[in-house]
């Protein structure tokens, strides 16, 4: 692109410079970047107006999945707590945060009294504050009565449950998702004229009503989607991940956006799309495969070789610049997943299940039992019908043997998947979104201690 898609000024390399944009924000682990469509000035503006509030809202997933911290700031998420005993310590109610190591701490000193063991536990995020607090009259009195006063850096042992608040239907989230979708379309080379209307609604006019009708909650509508989405953290060995699918249906251009395996939306980018488009997909893990920067350092000879491998220009450039580009490419590659790997996974799951049901394998094999359990859960949660139909008529298996799953999440029986999902009642879609949040807690084995409260 020769112009910035926001201000529409042409790039001249001086006044209007190209900005390196993360299509999925860097702060939530996005690795896909492009110099193609945004100027530096607008890059800064969009970061302030859309990215920062969006990233803050989704920070909770980075904390849950222990995403390595950026720029030395350790990640925390606000959490509401129910404790076994009432904390004491006067003044206004404290706020609590959950850290990446699952410790929970209050923002100001509080204490818990254990009468049986005659012990007082003081908790605070700032040890200095806690030390001062331990000398206050309340605690001195308890000490004089023979209580042992100890300092704790974590209050998890006093908790029954913690609750994380999220509103995945908030304007902040919808705008963030919409921006990812439009930038992915531009990255894939979609002509800006098809996207100008969407951009105007999203950025120039911030029209909330239009935003809400364009960005809708995903819902699995086909049997393969229902099976795949149930307990997917168990079979996706790249979980959690970020995914983008760009596809068209006649004049309608859509982007499916999935973040952390938990936020799933369809974005209707245009109803006047004129071009032709192959389905474009981007999949990345949120955590890298084993990326070690030291593997990618070396003398000029090594650097020359690495640059060649990635197609990075070498001749006439300062070595530091080449080194920077090599590291960036190597790191990016460490997150990438082949989109076809997901389709293979879908096919394997469905075909294995069909085989198990058709051959009526008796219970007792762990992998068979696990898949049958997944199918039963998909039936009760999402109305998965494949097993029942197979049992009713084994010939139904035939259509699954050669099924092509390349239209997974894109289209089914000639209809675009976003339109099918749009017919599911809002209540069902809300329930499904809540289920996704619950599963993201199951994936880290925390569903008994932490809950999500959808607003
Ligand atoms: Zn601009």
Boltz pocket constraint, residues with backbone or C-beta under 6 A from the ligand:
constraints:
  - pocket:
      binder: B
      contacts: [[A, 4], [A, 5], [A, 6], [A, 7], [A, 8], [A, 9], [A, 38], [A, 39], [A, 40], [A, 41], [A, 42], [A, 43]]
      max_distance: 6.0
